[in-house]
Amino acid sequence: MIKAILACAVGILLTVPAFASGKTSNSKSIQRGEFLVNYGGCQDCHTPGWSEHGGQAPKDMLLTGGGTNFQGPWGTTYAPNLRLFFSKLTLQQWIQTARNLKARPAMPYWTFRYLSDKDLADMYAYIRSLGPAGEPAHDYVPPGQDAPAPYLKLVLPQPPAVQPAGH
């Protein structure tokens, strides 16, 4: 993902006029957004069956949520349906959301800090180009409550006992 981010500096300078006018749905922007989404691993969790089928899924299933879900000490998190989520956001709302996101595990929300506004606009253009589809993902389930499958259960080992100095 870092390789993709480093290549965007020149692109930003060349696309400032289009970005400022709000035009983000041209084919280059959509293609770049598709690249960023795939390179960033978004499909891994947000597309059902993606991992099980070697990184492939029918277009109507892409980014519809609930692909890989996680259970751990924080509870159970379900990957949201990005196509429904993005269908309700303006570009500016998405950029603001990405810049301020704090999510539960296993979402690597901190990776958004490496993306430019242009990168985020391209991701937005790609996801919006797919159109809304699917159902909302299951809501977060707090720790200790039964959660519907599927999910990966992450069991954290106990830290080693601290030995007093000199033993």
Sine and cosine of phi, psi and omega as CSV:
sin_phi,cos_phi,sin_psi,cos_psi,sin_omega,cos_omega
0.00,0.00,-0.57,0.82,-0.03,-1.00
-0.90,0.43,-0.60,0.80,0.03,-1.00
-0.85,0.52,-0.67,0.74,-0.01,-1.00
-0.92,0.40,-0.58,0.81,-0.05,-1.00
-0.94,0.34,-0.65,0.76,-0.04,-1.00
-0.90,0.44,-0.47,0.88,-0.06,-1.00
-0.98,0.22,-0.10,0.99,-0.15,-0.99
-1.00,0.04,-0.22,0.98,-0.10,-1.00
-0.83,0.55,-0.74,0.67,0.02,-1.00
-0.91,0.41,-0.64,0.77,0.01,-1.00
-0.86,0.52,-0.59,0.81,0.01,-1.00
-0.89,0.46,-0.73,0.68,-0.02,-1.00
-0.89,0.46,-0.58,0.81,-0.03,-1.00
-0.98,0.20,-0.35,0.94,-0.11,-0.99
-0.93,-0.37,0.09,1.00,-0.01,-1.00
-0.81,0.59,-0.71,0.71,0.00,-1.00
-0.87,0.49,-0.68,0.73,0.00,-1.00
-0.93,0.38,-0.66,0.75,0.00,-1.00
-0.90,0.43,-0.68,0.74,-0.01,-1.00
-0.89,0.46,-0.54,0.84,0.00,-1.00
-0.99,0.12,-0.08,1.00,0.02,-1.00
1.00,0.06,0.10,1.00,0.00,-1.00
-1.00,0.09,0.97,-0.25,-0.04,-1.00
-0.83,-0.56,0.07,1.00,-0.14,-0.99
-0.97,-0.26,0.36,0.93,0.07,-1.00
-0.96,0.29,0.30,-0.95,-0.12,-0.99
-0.90,0.43,-0.56,0.83,0.04,-1.00
-0.91,0.43,-0.66,0.75,0.02,-1.00
-0.91,0.42,-0.67,0.74,0.02,-1.00
-0.90,0.43,-0.69,0.72,0.01,-1.00
-0.89,0.45,-0.68,0.74,0.02,-1.00
-0.91,0.41,-0.64,0.76,0.05,-1.00
-0.89,0.46,-0.65,0.76,0.05,-1.00
-0.88,0.47,-0.69,0.72,0.05,-1.00
-0.85,0.52,-0.76,0.66,-0.04,-1.00
-0.89,0.46,-0.67,0.75,0.02,-1.00
-0.89,0.46,-0.71,0.70,-0.02,-1.00
-0.95,0.31,-0.69,0.73,-0.01,-1.00
-0.92,0.40,-0.57,0.82,0.01,-1.00
-0.97,0.24,-0.12,0.99,0.04,-1.00
0.98,0.17,0.26,0.97,-0.02,-1.00
-0.86,0.52,-0.61,0.79,-0.03,-1.00
-0.90,0.45,-0.50,0.87,-0.07,-1.00
-0.78,0.63,-0.70,0.71,-0.04,-1.00
-0.98,-0.21,-0.53,0.85,-0.14,-0.99
-1.00,-0.03,-0.03,1.00,0.05,-1.00
-0.86,-0.52,0.90,-0.44,0.03,-1.00
-0.84,0.54,0.74,-0.68,0.07,-1.00
0.98,0.19,-0.02,1.00,-0.07,-1.00
-0.84,0.55,-0.80,0.60,-0.04,-1.00
-0.93,0.38,-0.66,0.75,-0.04,-1.00
-0.91,0.41,-0.41,0.91,-0.04,-1.00
-0.94,-0.34,0.48,0.88,0.11,-0.99
0.89,0.45,0.60,0.80,0.05,-1.00
0.98,0.21,0.56,0.83,0.04,-1.00
-0.67,-0.74,0.54,-0.84,0.08,-1.00
-0.32,-0.95,0.45,-0.90,0.08,-1.00
-0.88,0.48,0.54,-0.84,-0.05,-1.00
-0.82,0.57,-0.58,0.82,-0.03,-1.00
-0.94,0.34,-0.21,0.98,0.03,-1.00
-0.99,-0.16,-0.27,0.96,-0.09,-1.00
-0.84,0.55,0.78,-0.62,0.12,-0.99
0.85,0.52,0.48,0.88,0.01,-1.00
-1.00,-0.01,0.06,1.00,0.16,-0.99
1.00,-0.02,0.30,-0.96,0.10,-0.99
0.94,0.33,0.36,0.93,-0.01,-1.00
-0.94,0.33,-0.89,0.45,0.07,-1.00
-0.83,-0.55,0.84,-0.54,-0.04,-1.00
-0.90,-0.44,0.37,-0.93,-0.12,-0.99
-0.73,-0.68,0.64,-0.77,0.10,-1.00
-0.83,-0.56,0.72,-0.70,0.02,-1.00
-0.36,-0.93,-0.28,-0.96,-0.02,-1.00
-0.85,0.52,-0.38,0.93,-0.01,-1.00
-0.99,0.13,-0.20,0.98,-0.09,-1.00
0.89,-0.46,-0.45,-0.89,0.01,-1.00
-0.86,-0.52,0.83,-0.56,0.02,-1.00
-0.94,-0.33,0.61,-0.79,0.01,-1.00
-0.88,-0.48,0.76,-0.65,-0.01,-1.00
-0.90,0.44,0.83,-0.56,-0.06,-1.00
-0.93,0.36,0.36,-0.93,0.12,-0.99
-0.97,0.23,0.98,-0.22,-0.05,-1.00
-0.94,0.35,-0.50,0.87,-0.01,-1.00
-0.92,0.40,-0.64,0.77,0.07,-1.00
-0.95,0.30,-0.66,0.75,-0.01,-1.00
-0.86,0.51,-0.76,0.65,-0.03,-1.00
-0.94,0.35,-0.44,0.90,-0.01,-1.00
-0.92,0.39,-0.28,0.96,-0.02,-1.00
-0.98,-0.21,-0.01,1.00,-0.08,-1.00
-0.93,-0.38,0.57,-0.82,0.24,-0.97
-0.99,0.14,0.23,-0.97,0.05,-1.00
-0.84,0.54,-0.72,0.69,-0.02,-1.00
-0.89,0.45,-0.60,0.80,0.05,-1.00
-0.90,0.43,-0.65,0.76,0.03,-1.00
-0.89,0.46,-0.73,0.68,-0.01,-1.00
-0.88,0.48,-0.69,0.72,0.03,-1.00
-0.88,0.47,-0.68,0.74,0.02,-1.00
-0.89,0.46,-0.74,0.67,-0.02,-1.00
-0.88,0.47,-0.61,0.80,-0.03,-1.00
-0.95,0.30,-0.39,0.92,-0.09,-1.00
-0.89,-0.45,0.13,0.99,-0.10,-1.00
-0.91,0.41,0.73,-0.69,0.18,-0.98
-0.74,-0.68,0.95,-0.32,-0.09,-1.00
-0.89,-0.46,0.32,-0.95,0.07,-1.00
-0.96,0.29,0.32,-0.95,0.12,-0.99
-0.84,0.54,0.53,-0.85,0.19,0.98
-0.95,-0.30,0.36,0.93,0.00,-1.00
-0.93,0.37,0.88,-0.47,0.01,-1.00
-0.99,0.12,0.91,0.42,-0.10,-1.00
-0.85,0.53,-0.46,0.89,-0.04,-1.00
-0.90,0.43,-0.32,0.95,0.00,-1.00
-0.93,0.37,-0.34,0.94,0.03,-1.00
-0.90,0.44,-0.41,0.91,-0.01,-1.00
-0.91,0.42,-0.35,0.94,0.01,-1.00
-1.00,0.07,-0.12,0.99,-0.05,-1.00
-0.99,-0.13,0.61,-0.79,0.07,-1.00
-0.98,0.18,0.20,-0.98,0.10,-0.99
-0.87,0.49,-0.58,0.82,0.04,-1.00
-0.90,0.44,-0.68,0.73,0.07,-1.00
-0.85,0.53,-0.72,0.69,0.00,-1.00
-0.90,0.43,-0.60,0.80,0.04,-1.00
-0.91,0.42,-0.62,0.79,0.03,-1.00
-0.93,0.38,-0.66,0.75,0.06,-1.00
-0.87,0.49,-0.69,0.72,0.03,-1.00
-0.86,0.51,-0.73,0.69,-0.01,-1.00
-0.87,0.49,-0.68,0.73,0.00,-1.00
-0.90,0.43,-0.78,0.63,-0.06,-1.00
-0.90,0.44,-0.66,0.75,0.05,-1.00
-0.91,0.42,-0.53,0.85,-0.01,-1.00
-0.91,0.41,-0.39,0.92,0.03,-1.00
-0.96,0.28,-0.42,0.91,-0.02,-1.00
0.98,0.17,0.37,-0.93,0.02,-1.00
-0.92,0.40,0.61,-0.79,0.02,-1.00
-0.30,-0.95,0.39,-0.92,0.09,-1.00
0.98,0.18,-0.14,-0.99,-0.01,-1.00
-0.93,-0.36,0.37,-0.93,0.09,-1.00
-0.88,0.48,0.54,-0.84,0.07,-1.00
-0.94,0.34,0.31,-0.95,0.05,-1.00
-0.87,0.49,0.55,-0.84,0.04,-1.00
-0.94,0.33,0.40,-0.92,0.11,-0.99
-0.80,0.60,0.62,-0.79,0.06,-1.00
-0.88,-0.47,0.84,-0.54,-0.03,-1.00
-0.90,0.44,0.31,-0.95,0.02,-1.00
-0.84,0.54,0.57,-0.82,0.06,-1.00
0.99,0.12,-0.08,1.00,0.02,-1.00
-0.97,-0.26,0.51,-0.86,0.04,-1.00
-0.91,0.41,0.69,-0.72,-0.02,-1.00
-0.82,-0.58,0.67,-0.75,0.03,-1.00
-0.95,0.33,0.62,-0.78,0.07,-1.00
-0.96,0.29,0.30,-0.95,0.11,0.99
-1.00,-0.03,0.52,-0.85,0.16,-0.99
-0.37,-0.93,0.43,-0.90,0.13,-0.99
-1.00,-0.02,0.75,-0.66,0.01,-1.00
-1.00,-0.08,0.88,-0.48,0.01,-1.00
-0.99,-0.16,0.91,-0.40,0.00,-1.00
-0.96,-0.26,0.88,-0.48,-0.02,-1.00
-1.00,0.00,0.79,-0.61,-0.01,-1.00
-0.94,0.35,0.41,-0.91,0.09,-1.00
-0.94,0.34,0.66,-0.76,0.06,-1.00
-0.91,0.42,0.49,-0.87,0.02,-1.00
-0.88,0.47,0.53,-0.85,0.02,-1.00
-0.91,0.42,0.62,-0.78,0.02,-1.00
-0.99,0.13,0.82,-0.57,0.03,-1.00
-1.00,0.00,0.74,-0.67,0.05,-1.00
-0.87,0.49,0.50,-0.87,0.00,-1.00
-0.86,0.51,0.66,-0.75,0.05,-1.00
1.00,-0.03,0.01,1.00,0.01,-1.00
-0.97,-0.24,0.00,0.00,0.00,0.00
